[in-house]
Amino acid sequence: MAYDVNTIFQIAGIGIIVAMIHTVLKQMGKEDWAHWVTLIGFVVVLYMVASIIDELFQKIKSVFLFQG
Amino acid sequence: MEIIQIVGFGLIAVFLIIIVREQNPALASAIALAAGGMIFLFVTVPLQSAVELIATLSGQAGINQMYIQTLLKIIGIAYLAEFGAHLARDAELESIAAKIELAGKMLIIMLAVPIFQVLIETVMSLLPGGV
């Protein structure tokens, strides 16, 4: 497997840690910071997912559509 | 045994999604997307050699390359549309899923048009007094 299971664990770990930081910051009364942390975590995860999906699409292109 | 790997991977992804979904639904669907992409990548690598074999055999059998290419493109479009539609359905966006499937069907019909044309021209040339 080009990407192994580690990536899935990484994404899930980022999710759990971000949720934890979000809760802590909320308890401290810093709501706006909490929202920024969630947003940045989501962007990082989205970047990882986008690279996987890009590879998938390139693969499908090369297998089924005979381009590149 | 690749199937054990794939099933184990899928189950791990499902458990992680269930854990993360309570805190962060957007990240859960991101995990679903990544897991789906990885499983298909895993399957596609052996598939590539099979597809190349089909292309080679059809070339040796003298079948027009256009037909095989169209067929493979249709399979690819069907898979991609299915992938997107399932993802949208997982996120409980039934309307987007239906639109993606509709777009996939339309594109498949567009790809099949040249083959229909060839078929109809063949039938017309067989008819007596045809064009």
N, CA and C atoms of all chains as a GROMACS GRO file, in nm:
protein
  597
    1MET      N    1   0.085  -0.119   0.000
    1MET     CA    2   0.000   0.000   0.000
    1MET      C    3   0.088   0.124   0.000
    2ALA      N    4   0.062   0.213  -0.093
    2ALA     CA    5   0.148   0.331  -0.107
    2ALA      C    6   0.148   0.411   0.023
    3TYR      N    7   0.030   0.440   0.072
    3TYR     CA    8   0.021   0.500   0.204
    3TYR      C    9  -0.024   0.388   0.296
    4ASP      N   10   0.044   0.368   0.406
    4ASP     CA   11  -0.003   0.259   0.491
    4ASP      C   12  -0.100   0.312   0.595
    5VAL      N   13  -0.132   0.226   0.688
    5VAL     CA   14  -0.237   0.257   0.785
    5VAL      C   15  -0.200   0.378   0.870
    6ASN      N   16  -0.068   0.409   0.876
    6ASN     CA   17  -0.024   0.518   0.963
    6ASN      C   18  -0.096   0.649   0.934
    7THR      N   19  -0.123   0.675   0.805
    7THR     CA   20  -0.186   0.802   0.771
    7THR      C   21  -0.324   0.813   0.835
    8ILE      N   22  -0.399   0.699   0.832
    8ILE     CA   23  -0.532   0.702   0.893
    8ILE      C   24  -0.520   0.730   1.043
    9PHE      N   25  -0.422   0.663   1.108
    9PHE     CA   26  -0.404   0.687   1.251
    9PHE      C   27  -0.363   0.831   1.277
   10GLN      N   28  -0.277   0.884   1.188
   10GLN     CA   29  -0.236   1.025   1.205
   10GLN      C   30  -0.356   1.117   1.199
   11ILE      N   31  -0.443   1.094   1.100
   11ILE     CA   32  -0.559   1.183   1.085
   11ILE      C   33  -0.649   1.173   1.207
   12ALA      N   34  -0.673   1.047   1.252
   12ALA     CA   35  -0.759   1.029   1.369
   12ALA      C   36  -0.695   1.093   1.492
   13GLY      N   37  -0.561   1.080   1.506
   13GLY     CA   38  -0.492   1.141   1.620
   13GLY      C   39  -0.505   1.291   1.618
   14ILE      N   40  -0.486   1.350   1.498
   14ILE     CA   41  -0.503   1.495   1.486
   14ILE      C   42  -0.644   1.534   1.528
   15GLY      N   43  -0.742   1.455   1.486
   15GLY     CA   44  -0.880   1.486   1.522
   15GLY      C   45  -0.902   1.486   1.670
   16ILE      N   46  -0.851   1.381   1.739
   16ILE     CA   47  -0.873   1.370   1.884
   16ILE      C   48  -0.800   1.482   1.957
   17ILE      N   49  -0.673   1.509   1.917
   17ILE     CA   50  -0.595   1.611   1.986
   17ILE      C   51  -0.656   1.749   1.967
   18VAL      N   52  -0.700   1.775   1.842
   18VAL     CA   53  -0.762   1.905   1.816
   18VAL      C   54  -0.889   1.921   1.899
   19ALA      N   55  -0.967   1.813   1.911
   19ALA     CA   56  -1.089   1.821   1.992
   19ALA      C   57  -1.054   1.850   2.137
   20MET      N   58  -0.944   1.787   2.185
   20MET     CA   59  -0.901   1.809   2.324
   20MET      C   60  -0.860   1.954   2.345
   21ILE      N   61  -0.774   2.005   2.253
   21ILE     CA   62  -0.728   2.144   2.265
   21ILE      C   63  -0.846   2.240   2.261
   22HIS      N   64  -0.942   2.206   2.171
   22HIS     CA   65  -1.062   2.288   2.159
   22HIS      C   66  -1.136   2.297   2.293
   23THR      N   67  -1.152   2.179   2.359
   23THR     CA   68  -1.223   2.177   2.487
   23THR      C   69  -1.148   2.258   2.592
   24VAL      N   70  -1.013   2.239   2.598
   24VAL     CA   71  -0.934   2.310   2.700
   24VAL      C   72  -0.944   2.460   2.680
   25LEU      N   73  -0.927   2.503   2.553
   25LEU     CA   74  -0.932   2.647   2.528
   25LEU      C   75  -1.070   2.704   2.558
   26LYS      N   76  -1.172   2.622   2.534
   26LYS     CA   77  -1.307   2.669   2.562
   26LYS      C   78  -1.327   2.687   2.712
   27GLN      N   79  -1.272   2.590   2.789
   27GLN     CA   80  -1.282   2.600   2.935
   27GLN      C   81  -1.211   2.725   2.986
   28MET      N   82  -1.099   2.762   2.918
   28MET     CA   83  -1.025   2.881   2.960
   28MET      C   84  -1.093   3.008   2.914
   29GLY      N   85  -1.202   2.994   2.838
   29GLY     CA   86  -1.276   3.112   2.797
   29GLY      C   87  -1.224   3.175   2.669
   30LYS      N   88  -1.136   3.105   2.599
   30LYS     CA   89  -1.082   3.162   2.475
   30LYS      C   90  -1.148   3.095   2.355
   31GLU      N   91  -1.274   3.134   2.332
   31GLU     CA   92  -1.353   3.069   2.228
   31GLU      C   93  -1.294   3.091   2.089
   32ASP      N   94  -1.247   3.215   2.063
   32ASP     CA   95  -1.199   3.244   1.927
   32ASP      C   96  -1.073   3.162   1.895
   33TRP      N   97  -0.983   3.149   1.994
   33TRP     CA   98  -0.864   3.066   1.974
   33TRP      C   99  -0.904   2.921   1.946
   34ALA      N  100  -1.004   2.873   2.020
   34ALA     CA  101  -1.048   2.735   2.002
   34ALA      C  102  -1.094   2.712   1.859
   35HIS      N  103  -1.168   2.810   1.805
   35HIS     CA  104  -1.216   2.793   1.668
   35HIS      C  105  -1.100   2.793   1.568
   36TRP      N  106  -0.999   2.879   1.592
   36TRP     CA  107  -0.883   2.880   1.501
   36TRP      C  108  -0.811   2.746   1.502
   37VAL      N  109  -0.796   2.689   1.625
   37VAL     CA  110  -0.726   2.559   1.634
   37VAL      C  111  -0.801   2.454   1.554
   38THR      N  112  -0.934   2.451   1.568
   38THR     CA  113  -1.013   2.353   1.492
   38THR      C  114  -0.996   2.373   1.342
   39LEU      N  115  -0.999   2.500   1.301
   39LEU     CA  116  -0.988   2.530   1.158
   39LEU      C  117  -0.853   2.486   1.104
   40ILE      N  118  -0.746   2.515   1.178
   40ILE     CA  119  -0.612   2.480   1.128
   40ILE      C  120  -0.595   2.328   1.125
   41GLY      N  121  -0.644   2.261   1.230
   41GLY     CA  122  -0.638   2.114   1.228
   41GLY      C  123  -0.711   2.058   1.108
   42PHE      N  124  -0.827   2.116   1.078
   42PHE     CA  125  -0.904   2.067   0.964
   42PHE      C  126  -0.828   2.090   0.834
   43VAL      N  127  -0.762   2.205   0.822
   43VAL     CA  128  -0.689   2.234   0.699
   43VAL      C  129  -0.574   2.134   0.681
   44VAL      N  130  -0.502   2.105   0.792
   44VAL     CA  131  -0.391   2.009   0.784
   44VAL      C  132  -0.441   1.873   0.737
   45VAL      N  133  -0.552   1.827   0.798
   45VAL     CA  134  -0.608   1.697   0.761
   45VAL      C  135  -0.652   1.699   0.615
   46LEU      N  136  -0.713   1.811   0.575
   46LEU     CA  137  -0.761   1.820   0.438
   46LEU      C  138  -0.646   1.812   0.340
   47TYR      N  139  -0.531   1.869   0.378
   47TYR     CA  140  -0.414   1.860   0.290
   47TYR      C  141  -0.369   1.716   0.274
   48MET      N  142  -0.366   1.641   0.387
   48MET     CA  143  -0.324   1.500   0.379
   48MET      C  144  -0.421   1.421   0.292
   49VAL      N  145  -0.551   1.444   0.315
   49VAL     CA  146  -0.652   1.370   0.238
   49VAL      C  147  -0.643   1.407   0.091
   50ALA      N  148  -0.618   1.537   0.064
   50ALA     CA  149  -0.613   1.580  -0.075
   50ALA      C  150  -0.498   1.513  -0.149
   51SER      N  151  -0.384   1.494  -0.081
   51SER     CA  152  -0.273   1.430  -0.151
   51SER      C  153  -0.306   1.283  -0.183
   52ILE      N  154  -0.377   1.215  -0.089
   52ILE     CA  155  -0.416   1.077  -0.117
   52ILE      C  156  -0.514   1.072  -0.234
   53ILE      N  157  -0.612   1.162  -0.232
   53ILE     CA  158  -0.713   1.161  -0.338
   53ILE      C  159  -0.650   1.196  -0.472
   54ASP      N  160  -0.550   1.286  -0.468
   54ASP     CA  161  -0.481   1.320  -0.592
   54ASP      C  162  -0.412   1.197  -0.650
   55GLU      N  163  -0.346   1.122  -0.562
   55GLU     CA  164  -0.279   1.001  -0.611
   55GLU      C  165  -0.380   0.901  -0.667
   56LEU      N  166  -0.496   0.890  -0.596
   56LEU     CA  167  -0.599   0.797  -0.644
   56LEU      C  168  -0.647   0.837  -0.783
   57PHE      N  169  -0.672   0.967  -0.801
   57PHE     CA  170  -0.725   1.011  -0.930
   57PHE      C  171  -0.621   0.991  -1.041
   58GLN      N  172  -0.495   1.019  -1.010
   58GLN     CA  173  -0.392   0.997  -1.111
   58GLN      C  174  -0.387   0.850  -1.151
   59LYS      N  175  -0.402   0.763  -1.048
   59LYS     CA  176  -0.396   0.619  -1.074
   59LYS      C  177  -0.513   0.577  -1.163
   60ILE      N  178  -0.633   0.626  -1.126
   60ILE     CA  179  -0.751   0.589  -1.206
   60ILE      C  180  -0.735   0.638  -1.349
   61LYS      N  181  -0.679   0.761  -1.363
   61LYS     CA  182  -0.655   0.815  -1.497
   61LYS      C  183  -0.563   0.722  -1.574
   62SER      N  184  -0.455   0.679  -1.511
   62SER     CA  185  -0.357   0.600  -1.585
   62SER      C  186  -0.408   0.459  -1.611
   63VAL      N  187  -0.496   0.406  -1.524
   63VAL     CA  188  -0.544   0.270  -1.546
   63VAL      C  189  -0.660   0.268  -1.646
   64PHE      N  190  -0.761   0.352  -1.623
   64PHE     CA  191  -0.883   0.339  -1.701
   64PHE      C  192  -0.887   0.430  -1.823
   65LEU      N  193  -0.827   0.546  -1.815
   65LEU     CA  194  -0.853   0.644  -1.919
   65LEU      C  195  -0.735   0.660  -2.014
   66PHE      N  196  -0.626   0.588  -1.989
   66PHE     CA  197  -0.514   0.590  -2.083
   66PHE      C  198  -0.457   0.728  -2.108
   67GLN      N  199  -0.452   0.810  -2.008
   67GLN     CA  200  -0.391   0.942  -2.025
   67GLN      C  201  -0.281   0.957  -1.922
   68GLY      N  202  -0.169   0.995  -1.968
   68GLY     CA  203  -0.056   1.018  -1.874
   68GLY      C  204  -0.015   0.890  -1.812
   69MET      N  205  -0.232  -1.291   0.181
   69MET     CA  206  -0.378  -1.271   0.181
   69MET      C  207  -0.410  -1.121   0.187
   70GLU      N  208  -0.431  -1.066   0.067
   70GLU     CA  209  -0.455  -0.922   0.064
   70GLU      C  210  -0.590  -0.885   0.122
   71ILE      N  211  -0.686  -0.980   0.109
   71ILE     CA  212  -0.821  -0.946   0.153
   71ILE      C  213  -0.824  -0.921   0.304
   72ILE      N  214  -0.742  -0.998   0.380
   72ILE     CA  215  -0.737  -0.978   0.524
   72ILE      C  216  -0.684  -0.838   0.556
   73GLN      N  217  -0.580  -0.799   0.482
   73GLN     CA  218  -0.526  -0.664   0.501
   73GLN      C  219  -0.632  -0.558   0.475
   74ILE      N  220  -0.704  -0.576   0.363
   74ILE     CA  221  -0.801  -0.472   0.326
   74ILE      C  222  -0.914  -0.465   0.426
   75VAL      N  223  -0.965  -0.584   0.467
   75VAL     CA  224  -1.076  -0.585   0.563
   75VAL      C  225  -1.030  -0.526   0.696
   76GLY      N  226  -0.910  -0.564   0.740
   76GLY     CA  227  -0.857  -0.509   0.866
   76GLY      C  228  -0.842  -0.359   0.858
   77PHE      N  229  -0.791  -0.313   0.745
   77PHE     CA  230  -0.776  -0.169   0.726
   77PHE      C  231  -0.911  -0.098   0.731
   78GLY      N  232  -1.009  -0.156   0.664
   78GLY     CA  233  -1.142  -0.096   0.665
   78GLY      C  234  -1.202  -0.091   0.804
   79LEU      N  235  -1.183  -0.200   0.880
   79LEU     CA  236  -1.241  -0.202   1.015
   79LEU      C  237  -1.172  -0.099   1.104
   80ILE      N  238  -1.038  -0.088   1.091
   80ILE     CA  239  -0.966   0.013   1.170
   80ILE      C  240  -1.019   0.152   1.138
   81ALA      N  241  -1.036   0.177   1.006
   81ALA     CA  242  -1.087   0.308   0.965
   81ALA      C  243  -1.225   0.333   1.024
   82VAL      N  244  -1.310   0.228   1.023
   82VAL     CA  245  -1.446   0.245   1.077
   82VAL      C  246  -1.442   0.281   1.225
   83PHE      N  247  -1.357   0.209   1.302
   83PHE     CA  248  -1.351   0.239   1.446
   83PHE      C  249  -1.300   0.380   1.470
   84LEU      N  250  -1.196   0.420   1.395
   84LEU     CA  251  -1.142   0.555   1.413
   84LEU      C  252  -1.247   0.660   1.378
   85ILE      N  253  -1.324   0.632   1.272
   85ILE     CA  254  -1.428   0.728   1.234
   85ILE      C  255  -1.531   0.740   1.344
   86ILE      N  256  -1.570   0.623   1.403
   86ILE     CA  257  -1.670   0.628   1.510
   86ILE      C  258  -1.618   0.709   1.628
   87ILE      N  259  -1.486   0.692   1.660
   87ILE     CA  260  -1.430   0.766   1.774
   87ILE      C  261  -1.428   0.915   1.744
   88VAL      N  262  -1.382   0.951   1.625
   88VAL     CA  263  -1.361   1.093   1.595
   88VAL      C  264  -1.494   1.164   1.568
   89ARG      N  265  -1.594   1.088   1.518
   89ARG     CA  266  -1.717   1.153   1.474
   89ARG      C  267  -1.787   1.232   1.586
   90GLU      N  268  -1.774   1.180   1.711
   90GLU     CA  269  -1.843   1.249   1.819
   90GLU      C  270  -1.787   1.389   1.841
   91GLN      N  271  -1.654   1.400   1.826
   91GLN     CA  272  -1.594   1.531   1.853
   91GLN      C  273  -1.590   1.619   1.729
   92ASN      N  274  -1.571   1.557   1.613
   92ASN     CA  275  -1.543   1.639   1.496
   92ASN      C  276  -1.595   1.570   1.370
   93PRO      N  277  -1.722   1.596   1.335
   93PRO     CA  278  -1.781   1.524   1.221
   93PRO      C  279  -1.709   1.550   1.088
   94ALA      N  280  -1.653   1.672   1.071
   94ALA     CA  281  -1.587   1.703   0.944
   94ALA      C  282  -1.463   1.617   0.927
   95LEU      N  283  -1.386   1.602   1.035
   95LEU     CA  284  -1.266   1.518   1.027
   95LEU      C  285  -1.302   1.372   1.004
   96ALA      N  286  -1.417   1.330   1.059
   96ALA     CA  287  -1.457   1.190   1.039
   96ALA      C  288  -1.480   1.163   0.891
   97SER      N  289  -1.545   1.259   0.822
   97SER     CA  290  -1.567   1.233   0.679
   97SER      C  291  -1.436   1.242   0.603
   98ALA      N  292  -1.340   1.323   0.655
   98ALA     CA  293  -1.208   1.325   0.590
   98ALA      C  294  -1.141   1.189   0.602
   99ILE      N  295  -1.154   1.125   0.720
   99ILE     CA  296  -1.096   0.991   0.736
   99ILE      C  297  -1.163   0.893   0.640
  100ALA      N  298  -1.294   0.906   0.626
  100ALA     CA  299  -1.365   0.815   0.536
  100ALA      C  300  -1.313   0.830   0.393
  101LEU      N  301  -1.292   0.957   0.353
  101LEU     CA  302  -1.240   0.984   0.219
  101LEU      C  303  -1.102   0.922   0.201
  102ALA      N  304  -1.015   0.945   0.300
  102ALA     CA  305  -0.879   0.893   0.288
  102ALA      C  306  -0.879   0.741   0.284
  103ALA      N  307  -0.962   0.679   0.370
  103ALA     CA  308  -0.964   0.532   0.374
  103ALA      C  309  -1.015   0.476   0.243
  104GLY      N  310  -1.121   0.537   0.188
  104GLY     CA  311  -1.173   0.489   0.061
  104GLY      C  312  -1.070   0.501  -0.049
  105GLY      N  313  -1.001   0.615  -0.052
  105GLY     CA  314  -0.898   0.635  -0.153
  105GLY      C  315  -0.787   0.532  -0.142
  106MET      N  316  -0.743   0.505  -0.018
  106MET     CA  317  -0.633   0.411   0.001
  106MET      C  318  -0.672   0.270  -0.040
  107ILE      N  319  -0.794   0.229  -0.003
  107ILE     CA  320  -0.836   0.093  -0.039
  107ILE      C  321  -0.838   0.078  -0.190
  108PHE      N  322  -0.890   0.181  -0.258
  108PHE     CA  323  -0.894   0.167  -0.404
  108PHE      C  324  -0.754   0.169  -0.465
  109LEU      N  325  -0.665   0.252  -0.407
  109LEU     CA  326  -0.527   0.252  -0.456
  109LEU      C  327  -0.466   0.114  -0.442
  110PHE      N  328  -0.496   0.051  -0.329
  110PHE     CA  329  -0.443  -0.083  -0.302
  110PHE      C  330  -0.491  -0.183  -0.406
  111VAL      N  331  -0.617  -0.167  -0.449
  111VAL     CA  332  -0.674  -0.262  -0.545
  111VAL      C  333  -0.629  -0.229  -0.687
  112THR      N  334  -0.604  -0.101  -0.712
  112THR     CA  335  -0.578  -0.059  -0.850
  112THR      C  336  -0.444  -0.106  -0.903
  113VAL      N  337  -0.345  -0.121  -0.815
  113VAL     CA  338  -0.211  -0.159  -0.862
  113VAL      C  339  -0.213  -0.294  -0.933
  114PRO      N  340  -0.275  -0.401  -0.876
  114PRO     CA  341  -0.287  -0.525  -0.955
  114PRO      C  342  -0.380  -0.512  -1.074
  115LEU      N  343  -0.480  -0.423  -1.061
  115LEU     CA  344  -0.578  -0.407  -1.169
  115LEU      C  345  -0.511  -0.354  -1.295
  116GLN      N  346  -0.405  -0.273  -1.276
  116GLN     CA  347  -0.340  -0.211  -1.390
  116GLN      C  348  -0.287  -0.318  -1.487
  117SER      N  349  -0.225  -0.423  -1.431
  117SER     CA  350  -0.170  -0.525  -1.519
  117SER      C  351  -0.283  -0.599  -1.592
  118ALA      N  352  -0.397  -0.620  -1.523
  118ALA     CA  353  -0.510  -0.687  -1.588
  118ALA      C  354  -0.562  -0.603  -1.703
  119VAL      N  355  -0.572  -0.473  -1.680
  119VAL     CA  356  -0.623  -0.385  -1.785
  119VAL      C  357  -0.527  -0.383  -1.904
  120GLU      N  358  -0.396  -0.382  -1.873
  120GLU     CA  359  -0.298  -0.385  -1.982
  120GLU      C  360  -0.310  -0.515  -2.061
  121LEU      N  361  -0.336  -0.626  -1.988
  121LEU     CA  362  -0.354  -0.754  -2.056
  121LEU      C  363  -0.474  -0.748  -2.150
  122ILE      N  364  -0.584  -0.691  -2.101
  122ILE     CA  365  -0.704  -0.680  -2.185
  122ILE      C  366  -0.673  -0.598  -2.310
  123ALA      N  367  -0.600  -0.487  -2.291
  123ALA     CA  368  -0.568  -0.401  -2.405
  123ALA      C  369  -0.481  -0.477  -2.506
  124THR      N  370  -0.381  -0.552  -2.455
  124THR     CA  371  -0.292  -0.626  -2.545
  124THR      C  372  -0.369  -0.733  -2.621
  125LEU      N  373  -0.452  -0.809  -2.548
  125LEU     CA  374  -0.527  -0.918  -2.612
  125LEU      C  375  -0.621  -0.865  -2.718
  126SER      N  376  -0.690  -0.754  -2.686
  126SER     CA  377  -0.783  -0.699  -2.784
  126SER      C  378  -0.708  -0.646  -2.905
  127GLY      N  379  -0.586  -0.594  -2.882
  127GLY     CA  380  -0.505  -0.551  -2.996
  127GLY      C  381  -0.468  -0.667  -3.085
  128GLN      N  382  -0.434  -0.782  -3.023
  128GLN     CA  383  -0.399  -0.899  -3.103
  128GLN      C  384  -0.519  -0.955  -3.175
  129ALA      N  385  -0.639  -0.943  -3.113
  129ALA     CA  386  -0.759  -0.996  -3.176
  129ALA      C  387  -0.809  -0.906  -3.286
  130GLY      N  388  -0.745  -0.790  -3.304
  130GLY     CA  389  -0.784  -0.701  -3.412
  130GLY      C  390  -0.908  -0.617  -3.382
  131ILE      N  391  -0.943  -0.607  -3.252
  131ILE     CA  392  -1.056  -0.521  -3.216
  131ILE      C  393  -1.009  -0.376  -3.219
  132ASN      N  394  -1.096  -0.290  -3.272
  132ASN     CA  395  -1.061  -0.148  -3.277
  132ASN      C  396  -1.032  -0.096  -3.135
  133GLN      N  397  -0.916  -0.031  -3.124
  133GLN     CA  398  -0.873   0.016  -2.992
  133GLN      C  399  -0.973   0.114  -2.930
  134MET      N  400  -1.048   0.184  -3.018
  134MET     CA  401  -1.143   0.284  -2.969
  134MET      C  402  -1.248   0.221  -2.877
  135TYR      N  403  -1.294   0.099  -2.914
  135TYR     CA  404  -1.399   0.037  -2.833
  135TYR      C  405  -1.349   0.003  -2.693
  136ILE      N  406  -1.229  -0.056  -2.689
  136ILE     CA  407  -1.175  -0.093  -2.558
  136ILE      C  408  -1.149   0.030  -2.473
  137GLN      N  409  -1.096   0.135  -2.537
  137GLN     CA  410  -1.071   0.258  -2.462
  137GLN      C  411  -1.199   0.316  -2.405
  138THR      N  412  -1.304   0.318  -2.491
  138THR     CA  413  -1.432   0.372  -2.444
  138THR      C  414  -1.485   0.290  -2.327
  139LEU      N  415  -1.472   0.157  -2.340
  139LEU     CA  416  -1.520   0.070  -2.234
  139LEU      C  417  -1.448   0.098  -2.102
  140LEU      N  418  -1.315   0.111  -2.111
  140LEU     CA  419  -1.238   0.137  -1.988
  140LEU      C  420  -1.273   0.272  -1.929
  141LYS      N  421  -1.290   0.372  -2.019
  141LYS     CA  422  -1.328   0.505  -1.969
  141LYS      C  423  -1.461   0.498  -1.897
  142ILE      N  424  -1.556   0.420  -1.954
  142ILE     CA  425  -1.688   0.410  -1.891
  142ILE      C  426  -1.674   0.346  -1.753
  143ILE      N  427  -1.591   0.241  -1.743
  143ILE     CA  428  -1.572   0.178  -1.612
  143ILE      C  429  -1.512   0.277  -1.513
  144GLY      N  430  -1.412   0.354  -1.560
  144GLY     CA  431  -1.349   0.452  -1.472
  144GLY      C  432  -1.448   0.556  -1.425
  145ILE      N  433  -1.529   0.609  -1.518
  145ILE     CA  434  -1.628   0.710  -1.480
  145ILE      C  435  -1.727   0.652  -1.381
  146ALA      N  436  -1.771   0.528  -1.407
  146ALA     CA  437  -1.868   0.465  -1.316
  146ALA      C  438  -1.809   0.454  -1.177
  147TYR      N  439  -1.680   0.411  -1.170
  147TYR     CA  440  -1.622   0.398  -1.037
  147TYR      C  441  -1.611   0.533  -0.968
  148LEU      N  442  -1.561   0.635  -1.041
  148LEU     CA  443  -1.542   0.766  -0.977
  148LEU      C  444  -1.675   0.823  -0.929
  149ALA      N  445  -1.779   0.811  -1.012
  149ALA     CA  446  -1.909   0.865  -0.974
  149ALA      C  447  -1.962   0.793  -0.850
  150GLU      N  448  -1.940   0.661  -0.847
  150GLU     CA  449  -1.985   0.583  -0.732
  150GLU      C  450  -1.913   0.628  -0.605
  151PHE      N  451  -1.782   0.649  -0.620
  151PHE     CA  452  -1.699   0.693  -0.507
  151PHE      C  453  -1.751   0.826  -0.451
  152GLY      N  454  -1.769   0.923  -0.540
  152GLY     CA  455  -1.816   1.054  -0.496
  152GLY      C  456  -1.955   1.047  -0.437
  153ALA      N  457  -2.041   0.968  -0.499
  153ALA     CA  458  -2.179   0.961  -0.452
  153ALA      C  459  -2.186   0.896  -0.314
  154HIS      N  460  -2.105   0.791  -0.294
  154HIS     CA  461  -2.105   0.727  -0.162
  154HIS      C  462  -2.055   0.822  -0.056
  155LEU      N  463  -1.954   0.901  -0.092
  155LEU     CA  464  -1.900   0.997   0.005
  155LEU      C  465  -2.005   1.099   0.044
  156ALA      N  466  -2.075   1.152  -0.059
  156ALA     CA  467  -2.179   1.251  -0.031
  156ALA      C  468  -2.290   1.189   0.053
  157ARG      N  469  -2.321   1.060   0.025
  157ARG     CA  470  -2.428   0.994   0.099
  157ARG      C  471  -2.388   0.972   0.244
  158ASP      N  472  -2.258   0.942   0.266
  158ASP     CA  473  -2.209   0.925   0.403
  158ASP      C  474  -2.225   1.054   0.482
  159ALA      N  475  -2.206   1.168   0.413
  159ALA     CA  476  -2.220   1.296   0.481
  159ALA      C  477  -2.367   1.340   0.485
  160GLU      N  478  -2.458   1.248   0.452
  160GLU     CA  479  -2.602   1.273   0.455
  160GLU      C  480  -2.643   1.387   0.363
  161LEU      N  481  -2.580   1.390   0.245
  161LEU     CA  482  -2.620   1.488   0.144
  161LEU      C  483  -2.672   1.411   0.024
  162GLU      N  484  -2.794   1.358   0.041
  162GLU     CA  485  -2.851   1.270  -0.061
  162GLU      C  486  -2.865   1.342  -0.195
  163SER      N  487  -2.898   1.472  -0.191
  163SER     CA  488  -2.923   1.544  -0.317
  163SER      C  489  -2.795   1.554  -0.399
  164ILE      N  490  -2.682   1.585  -0.331
  164ILE     CA  491  -2.555   1.596  -0.405
  164ILE      C  492  -2.519   1.460  -0.463
  165ALA      N  493  -2.542   1.354  -0.385
  165ALA     CA  494  -2.510   1.219  -0.433
  165ALA      C  495  -2.588   1.188  -0.559
  166ALA      N  496  -2.718   1.222  -0.558
  166ALA     CA  497  -2.802   1.196  -0.675
  166ALA      C  498  -2.750   1.274  -0.796
  167LYS      N  499  -2.705   1.398  -0.774
  167LYS     CA  500  -2.655   1.478  -0.886
  167LYS      C  501  -2.526   1.419  -0.941
  168ILE      N  502  -2.439   1.372  -0.850
  168ILE     CA  503  -2.313   1.313  -0.898
  168ILE      C  504  -2.343   1.191  -0.983
  169GLU      N  505  -2.437   1.108  -0.936
  169GLU     CA  506  -2.470   0.988  -1.014
  169GLU      C  507  -2.529   1.025  -1.149
  170LEU      N  508  -2.615   1.129  -1.148
  170LEU     CA  509  -2.674   1.174  -1.274
  170LEU      C  510  -2.566   1.219  -1.371
  171ALA      N  511  -2.470   1.297  -1.320
  171ALA     CA  512  -2.361   1.346  -1.405
  171ALA      C  513  -2.280   1.230  -1.460
  172GLY      N  514  -2.256   1.127  -1.377
  172GLY     CA  515  -2.182   1.010  -1.424
  172GLY      C  516  -2.257   0.941  -1.537
  173LYS      N  517  -2.390   0.926  -1.522
  173LYS     CA  518  -2.468   0.861  -1.627
  173LYS      C  519  -2.464   0.941  -1.756
  174MET      N  520  -2.476   1.074  -1.742
  174MET     CA  521  -2.473   1.158  -1.861
  174MET      C  522  -2.340   1.143  -1.934
  175LEU      N  523  -2.230   1.147  -1.859
  175LEU     CA  524  -2.099   1.138  -1.923
  175LEU      C  525  -2.079   1.003  -1.989
  176ILE      N  526  -2.136   0.897  -1.927
  176ILE     CA  527  -2.125   0.764  -1.989
  176ILE      C  528  -2.201   0.762  -2.121
  177ILE      N  529  -2.320   0.823  -2.122
  177ILE     CA  530  -2.396   0.827  -2.247
  177ILE      C  531  -2.319   0.903  -2.354
  178MET      N  532  -2.256   1.016  -2.312
  178MET     CA  533  -2.177   1.095  -2.408
  178MET      C  534  -2.065   1.010  -2.467
  179LEU      N  535  -2.000   0.929  -2.383
  179LEU     CA  536  -1.890   0.847  -2.433
  179LEU      C  537  -1.940   0.739  -2.528
  180ALA      N  538  -2.064   0.690  -2.502
  180ALA     CA  539  -2.114   0.579  -2.582
  180ALA      C  540  -2.169   0.625  -2.716
  181VAL      N  541  -2.187   0.756  -2.734
  181VAL     CA  542  -2.248   0.806  -2.858
  181VAL      C  543  -2.174   0.761  -2.984
  182PRO      N  544  -2.039   0.773  -2.992
  182PRO     CA  545  -1.972   0.728  -3.115
  182PRO      C  546  -1.996   0.582  -3.147
  183ILE      N  547  -2.003   0.496  -3.043
  183ILE     CA  548  -2.028   0.353  -3.067
  183ILE      C  549  -2.168   0.332  -3.123
  184PHE      N  550  -2.266   0.404  -3.067
  184PHE     CA  551  -2.403   0.396  -3.119
  184PHE      C  552  -2.405   0.436  -3.266
  185GLN      N  553  -2.330   0.543  -3.294
  185GLN     CA  554  -2.327   0.594  -3.431
  185GLN      C  555  -2.275   0.486  -3.526
  186VAL      N  556  -2.163   0.422  -3.486
  186VAL     CA  557  -2.106   0.317  -3.571
  186VAL      C  558  -2.205   0.204  -3.589
  187LEU      N  559  -2.273   0.167  -3.479
  187LEU     CA  560  -2.371   0.058  -3.486
  187LEU      C  561  -2.483   0.092  -3.583
  188ILE      N  562  -2.536   0.213  -3.570
  188ILE     CA  563  -2.648   0.252  -3.655
  188ILE      C  564  -2.605   0.259  -3.801
  189GLU      N  565  -2.482   0.310  -3.826
  189GLU     CA  566  -2.433   0.315  -3.964
  189GLU      C  567  -2.418   0.175  -4.021
  190THR      N  568  -2.371   0.080  -3.938
  190THR     CA  569  -2.358  -0.059  -3.984
  190THR      C  570  -2.494  -0.115  -4.021
  191VAL      N  571  -2.593  -0.095  -3.933
  191VAL     CA  572  -2.727  -0.148  -3.960
  191VAL      C  573  -2.783  -0.086  -4.087
  192MET      N  574  -2.763   0.046  -4.104
  192MET     CA  575  -2.815   0.114  -4.223
  192MET      C  576  -2.750   0.061  -4.350
  193SER      N  577  -2.619   0.028  -4.339
  193SER     CA  578  -2.552  -0.020  -4.461
  193SER      C  579  -2.596  -0.163  -4.493
  194LEU      N  580  -2.646  -0.237  -4.391
  194LEU     CA  581  -2.694  -0.373  -4.417
  194LEU      C  582  -2.831  -0.370  -4.483
  195LEU      N  583  -2.909  -0.267  -4.451
  195LEU     CA  584  -3.045  -0.261  -4.507
  195LEU      C  585  -3.039  -0.242  -4.658
  196PRO      N  586  -3.122  -0.311  -4.731
  196PRO     CA  587  -3.125  -0.290  -4.876
  196PRO      C  588  -3.180  -0.152  -4.908
  197GLY      N  589  -3.112  -0.083  -4.995
  197GLY     CA  590  -3.157   0.051  -5.030
  197GLY      C  591  -3.119   0.155  -4.926
  198GLY      N  592  -3.035   0.114  -4.830
  198GLY     CA  593  -2.993   0.208  -4.726
  198GLY      C  594  -2.887   0.302  -4.779
  199VAL      N  595  -2.839   0.390  -4.690
  199VAL     CA  596  -2.741   0.491  -4.731
  199VAL      C  597  -2.606   0.424  -4.755
   0.00000   0.00000   0.00000
